[in-house]
Amino acid sequence: MSKLKLLQEATAADKAWMAEVATVFGERDAGMARFHGRATGEPGSRLRDLYNQYVKARDAYTSQ
């Protein structure tokens, strides 16, 4: 897979995850939740699933 495609997938996964973070924590606190490690969600939650997808896509991009 091309580096560009991996970047696009990582970016899309990040946006989907952060949209859910904003839903859970509110727009105002979403950024702080992300950078303080609170935005990973509980196991089995939609937030955790989106976070895991983001990490997988980010890692695939950075491994290239």
Secondary structure as UniProt FT lines:
FT   HELIX           3..25
FT   HELIX           27..35
FT   TURN            36..37
FT   TURN            39..40
FT   TURN            43..44
FT   HELIX           46..62
//
